[in-house]
Amino acid sequence: MTIRNARTGGQILIDQLVAQGVERVTCVPGESYLAALDALHDSPIDVMICRAEGGAAMMAEAYGKLTGRPGICFVTRGPGATNASHGVHIAMQDSTPMILFVGQVDTGMREREAFQELDYKAVFGTMAKWAVEIDRPDRIPELVARAFRVAMQGRPGPVVIALPENMLTETAAVADAPRVEAAVSWPAPADLERMAVMLADAKSPLVVLGGSGWTAEAAKGIARFAERFDLPVATSFRRASLIDADHSHYAGDLGIGPSPSLKARITGADVILLIGGRLSEMPSSSYSLLDIPVPSQKLIHVHPGSEELGRVYQPALAIQAAPAAFAAAVETLKPAATPAWKGEAAKAHADYLSWTETARELPGTFQYGQVMTWLRDRLPKDAIVCNGAGNYAGWLHRHHRFHAFAAQLAPTSGSMGYGVPAGVLAKRQHPDRVVVAFAGDGCFLMNGQEFATAVQYDAALIVVVIDNAQYGTIRMHQERDYPGRVVGTQLKNPDFAMYAKAFGGHGERVERTEEFAPAFERALASGKPSILHCLIDPRAMSVGKDFVPQETTR
């Protein structure tokens, strides 16, 4: 390693990001890290200026989902960091590699509760894989390289690095660290042999794909493995793009309200091969599909993090391996004989097609389900579809069919406000692909200001706002648990089409089903970031059923 001439801490830091292959960062600027901003001026890194730290952090998290390398976000101290915590929490629960750099007070002012001072190790210690403060510029290469490893190795996740203001202006002569490639855990040959025996003895096995750390080739490799063994394959909550929905062995996704036939396959399986995922609360239907701690099914759990193996479910076979390594290792594995379950994968796929094909009739003039089935046929197969959280996402998850790897950007953590910033980043990353972001009216306004970021960078995504004038998911639970006592869930919304135009984008209001298709085509042809403001009857509460909302007395 060559020791370079003295540089400021800010210059050393940005040089490390260049050495790690970082192509873009998201940020909201702050005086606490001006030296790092100055160093970005002369670097090849694309700087995306965002409008709020939550959106900036979610964009960085979306980058991690798309690329498998850590998304990088810079925010200022105190309120900047706490605003960005939304993205850190998503990255942790979604197992996404991400690094958040936070400006910090001068080291000489620490422990005085100086202006916007926080103890970042304490604040983010339970939310991130690692939180650290760099107090000397000569340690920047060491700790940044370590941060990339921590973010990517084992179960991926977020790292938070605090940068004292004076440290960034001090100088040091230090060598750059080389590019980090994550160490990958591979399955032991003995484990693969044992897995083959378990599959050979099975009567009704099922594969479930989830988690992160996948590659496009790994996803294809597991699809080939499923074909050779004639295994039905399900995907975990908001991980549907791990297999082409048209694949003859795809059985559907284990999201909120999965199909009855898929739930029956899970509970009736004798062997479940879970690859990459954790089968946490949402995909397990509130931990009801598998017994805890020992499932009645024989569970083969493949996961890159040893701490996740046996954390909730005690597996019959635990295999510590990254999804990509596991996929490569089983490439030549073949069944010993015709499987007892032959033909079940085709039945599972037929059940999936039947469950998702036709949308039910909704109250009102805007048939959201019909819009989704139209988009399913209209969108290119490599389109990237994003969403945040809310009942509106149920129609998307049920009726849309993902075909391309990493085409689904959605928070398994259930965080609202995610769809728009994720869509902006996706369009910036892939300007040649169609990007559609779905948001409820409540969801949109949590990070809708990032539409301005889309306009600034000509990121021509299309945002579909589903407006039912309420926090619909909470209203649904409220009507169920406290009927007739509605409080805190009603919304009075702006004209979102005019909102888009005010920022310099394209906007249209859609009140009837037949208005959507031509409005979508005009939005696509405009070449601008667009918002389609779709008004849906408030009785169309979920993809599964309607209700008649009670009038609030508050």
Rosetta blueprint (number, residue, H / E / L):
1 M L
2 T L
3 I E
4 R L
5 N L
6 A L
7 R E
8 T E
9 G H
10 G H
11 Q H
12 I H
13 L H
14 I H
15 D H
16 Q H
17 L H
18 V H
19 A H
20 Q L
21 G L
22 V L
23 E L
24 R E
25 V E
26 T E
27 C E
28 V L
29 P L
30 G L
31 E H
32 S H
33 Y H
34 L H
35 A H
36 A H
37 L H
38 D H
39 A H
40 L H
41 H H
42 D L
43 S L
44 P L
45 I L
46 D E
47 V E
48 M E
49 I E
50 C L
51 R L
52 A L
53 E H
54 G H
55 G H
56 A H
57 A H
58 M H
59 M H
60 A H
61 E H
62 A H
63 Y H
64 G H
65 K H
66 L H
67 T H
68 G L
69 R L
70 P L
71 G E
72 I E
73 C E
74 F E
75 V E
76 T L
77 R L
78 G L
79 P H
80 G H
81 A H
82 T H
83 N H
84 A H
85 S H
86 H H
87 G H
88 V H
89 H H
90 I H
91 A H
92 M H
93 Q H
94 D L
95 S L
96 T L
97 P L
98 M E
99 I E
100 L E
101 F E
102 V E
103 G E
104 Q E
105 V L
106 D L
107 T H
108 G H
109 M H
110 R L
111 E L
112 R L
113 E L
114 A L
115 F L
116 Q L
117 E L
118 L L
119 D L
120 Y H
121 K H
122 A H
123 V H
124 F H
125 G L
126 T L
127 M L
128 A L
129 K L
130 W E
131 A E
132 V E
133 E E
134 I L
135 D L
136 R L
137 P H
138 D H
139 R H
140 I H
141 P H
142 E H
143 L H
144 V H
145 A H
146 R H
147 A H
148 F H
149 R H
150 V H
151 A H
152 M H
153 Q L
154 G L
155 R L
156 P L
157 G L
158 P E
159 V E
160 V E
161 I E
162 A E
163 L E
164 P E
165 E H
166 N H
167 M H
168 L H
169 T H
170 E L
171 T E
172 A E
173 A L
174 V L
175 A E
176 D L
177 A L
178 P L
179 R L
180 V L
181 E L
182 A L
183 A L
184 V L
185 S L
186 W L
187 P L
188 A L
189 P H
190 A H
191 D H
192 L H
193 E H
194 R H
195 M H
196 A H
197 V H
198 M H
199 L H
200 A H
201 D H
202 A L
203 K L
204 S L
205 P E
206 L E
207 V E
208 V E
209 L E
210 G L
211 G L
212 S L
213 G L
214 W L
215 T L
216 A H
217 E H
218 A H
219 A H
220 K H
221 G H
222 I H
223 A H
224 R H
225 F H
226 A H
227 E H
228 R H
229 F H
230 D L
231 L L
232 P L
233 V E
234 A E
235 T E
236 S E
237 F L
238 R L
239 R L
240 A H
241 S H
242 L H
243 I L
244 D L
245 A L
246 D L
247 H L
248 S L
249 H L
250 Y E
251 A E
252 G E
253 D E
254 L E
255 G L
256 I L
257 G L
258 P L
259 S L
260 P H
261 S H
262 L H
263 K H
264 A H
265 R H
266 I H
267 T H
268 G H
269 A L
270 D L
271 V E
272 I E
273 L E
274 L E
275 I E
276 G L
277 G L
278 R L
279 L L
280 S L
281 E L
282 M L
283 P L
284 S L
285 S L
286 S L
287 Y L
288 S L
289 L L
290 L L
291 D L
292 I L
293 P L
294 V L
295 P L
296 S L
297 Q L
298 K E
299 L E
300 I E
301 H E
302 V E
303 H E
304 P L
305 G L
306 S H
307 E H
308 E H
309 L L
310 G L
311 R L
312 V L
313 Y L
314 Q L
315 P L
316 A L
317 L E
318 A E
319 I E
320 Q E
321 A L
322 A L
323 P H
324 A H
325 A H
326 F H
327 A H
328 A H
329 A H
330 V L
331 E L
332 T L
333 L L
334 K L
335 P L
336 A L
337 A L
338 T L
339 P L
340 A L
341 W L
342 K L
343 G L
344 E H
345 A H
346 A H
347 K H
348 A H
349 H H
350 A H
351 D H
352 Y H
353 L H
354 S H
355 W H
356 T H
357 E H
358 T L
359 A L
360 R L
361 E L
362 L L
363 P L
364 G L
365 T L
366 F L
367 Q L
368 Y H
369 G H
370 Q H
371 V H
372 M H
373 T H
374 W H
375 L H
376 R H
377 D H
378 R H
379 L L
380 P L
381 K L
382 D L
383 A L
384 I E
385 V E
386 C E
387 N E
388 G L
389 A L
390 G L
391 N L
392 Y L
393 A H
394 G H
395 W H
396 L H
397 H H
398 R H
399 H H
400 H L
401 R L
402 F L
403 H L
404 A L
405 F L
406 A L
407 A L
408 Q E
409 L E
410 A L
411 P L
412 T L
413 S L
414 G L
415 S L
416 M L
417 G L
418 Y L
419 G H
420 V H
421 P H
422 A H
423 G H
424 V H
425 L H
426 A H
427 K H
428 R H
429 Q H
430 H L
431 P L
432 D L
433 R L
434 V L
435 V E
436 V E
437 A E
438 F E
439 A E
440 G E
441 D H
442 G H
443 C H
444 F H
445 L H
446 M H
447 N H
448 G L
449 Q L
450 E H
451 F H
452 A H
453 T H
454 A H
455 V H
456 Q H
457 Y L
458 D L
459 A L
460 A L
461 L L
462 I E
463 V E
464 V E
465 V E
466 I E
467 D E
468 N L
469 A L
470 Q E
471 Y L
472 G H
473 T H
474 I H
475 R H
476 M H
477 H H
478 Q H
479 E H
480 R H
481 D H
482 Y L
483 P L
484 G L
485 R L
486 V L
487 V L
488 G L
489 T L
490 Q E
491 L L
492 K L
493 N L
494 P L
495 D L
496 F H
497 A H
498 M H
499 Y H
500 A H
501 K H
502 A H
503 F H
504 G L
505 G L
506 H E
507 G E
508 E E
509 R E
510 V E
511 E L
512 R L
513 T H
514 E H
515 E H
516 F H
517 A H
518 P H
519 A H
520 F H
521 E H
522 R H
523 A H
524 L H
525 A H
526 S H
527 G L
528 K L
529 P L
530 S E
531 I E
532 L E
533 H E
534 C E
535 L E
536 I L
537 D L
538 P L
539 R L
540 A L
541 M L
542 S L
543 V L
544 G L
545 K L
546 D L
547 F L
548 V L
549 P L
550 Q L
551 E L
552 T L
553 T L
554 R L
